[in-house]
Amino acid sequence: MKIRPLHDRVVVRRQEEETTTSGGILLPGSAAEKPNQGEIVAVGEGSVLKSGELRPLSVKVGDKVVFGQYAGSNTVKVDGEELIIMNESEIFGVLEA
């Protein structure tokens, strides 16, 4: 199954949670923080401006992005995988190699 977000929304696959600290201490699931990075798996067509023109999104599928801890409060399960739907404006930046 595929998901196609509408307008200026993107679908993000969150990075795996860290289960150990930098010092090697194993964290239980309840203590681990959810990562604020992920990979974009789908993008909408863009936002419609007041003039009626379509402004394409600045991100594309495959981009690794950084977002806020509380961004993307809408989660969906697609083929057993939990994905986040958020607005493009909730993304802080794109990670580049």
C-alpha positions, 0 to 999 in steps of 0.5 A: 500500500502507498500513501500520498500526502496532500498539499504541503504535507510530507510523510516521514519514516522516523529513525530508529530509537537509540537503545544505549547511551554514549557511555554504553548504558542500556535504556529501557523503551520507556526511557528512550527519547524518540529521535527527531530525524527521519527520511522523507518517503512521500511528499505532497504536490505543494501549497496553493498560494493566494494567487492560485499558483502551486508552490512546490515543496523544498524537500523531496523523497529520500531527504534526511530531515530534522524536525521538532520533538513534537512535530508530526503529531499525526501517525499512521501505520502503512504495511505495519510500519509507523509513519509520521505525517507533518507539514513542510513548515515543521521541518527544521532542515535537511541533513546533507552528507 
